[in-house]
Amino acid sequence: MAAAALALFVVMMLTLGALRTLIQRRRTGDSGNRRTLSPSGSLGWSALTATDIGYLTVGVGGPLAHWLGLPPVSGLQHPPVQVLGVVLTVVGILAAFGAQMALGASWRIGVNDRERTALVTTGPFGWVRNPIFTAALIAFLGLALMVPNLVALIGWVLALTGIQTQIRLIEEPHLKRVHGEPYARYAARVGRFLPGLGRLRTDRRDTTEVDRNDREADAGQHG
């Protein structure tokens, strides 16, 4: 099962990284990679690095630790758990790639503070605000269950920490600055990683004012 986990990890990296970048470049002439814009040691750089290390720890470190003799975590070394891991990994990879494609030209790795991309709120982004990361975490949880040792589980926690930092402290403030009220209203009704959970609070008076302005504009267009 360790060999299968490593193979699925390679497939995941090629699909979500190399293939998606190639599609982006062919469609837009731009790779979509903005991570090099974060200075080494910055919060954005640290969050992405922690996420990458977590991914590698699960996908490579877990199988290597297994081959070196690290025993599995008690209670998780059962065939049904490993089968569940395979299912979660495959579903997570497919869901993450689908969510990446749903972003279209707005797909990015990292953030450029001087760049404005379209705010995507439809498809999987109508269910949760970060479906790519949700699906990736599901896939890596599956990998960890396929080789359920302490190294793989620690890697998953590290990836989760990096993703939470990237979303909460880097991407959400950036989207608030760039999109303003439309993003605030979107974040107030759609959960961060799971439907209904992690919705951001918004000023009800501001939202009411915007809704009234929208209705007045619609009335003017149809009047």
CORSUL-V793597 format. One record per pair of residues at least 12 apart in sequence whose ideal C-beta (glycine too) atoms are under 6 Angstrom apart, sorted by the first residue. I is the first residue (numbers start at 1). J is the second residue. Records with the same first field share a line. If there is no record, write none. Layout:
I = J ; J
//
This chain:
1 = 82 ; 146
2 = 63 ; 66 ; 147
5 = 63 ; 143 ; 146 ; 147
6 = 63
8 = 89
9 = 59
12 = 93
15 = 97
16 = 96
20 = 100
24 = 107
28 = 105
32 = 107 ; 108
33 = 109
34 = 108 ; 110 ; 111 ; 112
35 = 48 ; 109 ; 110
37 = 112
44 = 170
47 = 162 ; 165 ; 166
50 = 158 ; 162
51 = 159 ; 162 ; 163
54 = 155 ; 158 ; 159 ; 162
55 = 159
57 = 155
58 = 140 ; 143 ; 144 ; 152 ; 155 ; 156
59 = 143
61 = 151 ; 155
62 = 147 ; 149 ; 151 ; 152
63 = 147
65 = 149 ; 151
66 = 147 ; 149
70 = 149
72 = 148 ; 149
73 = 148
76 = 148
81 = 145
82 = 146
85 = 142 ; 145 ; 146
88 = 138 ; 141 ; 142
89 = 139 ; 142 ; 143
92 = 135 ; 138 ; 139 ; 142
93 = 139
95 = 135
96 = 132 ; 135 ; 136
99 = 124 ; 131 ; 132 ; 135
100 = 132
102 = 123 ; 124
103 = 120
106 = 118 ; 120
111 = 170 ; 174
116 = 178
119 = 179
121 = 186
127 = 195
128 = 191 ; 193
129 = 190 ; 192
130 = 167 ; 193
133 = 163
134 = 193
140 = 156 ; 159
141 = 156
144 = 156
181 = 210
184 = 202
187 = 200
188 = 200 ; 202
//
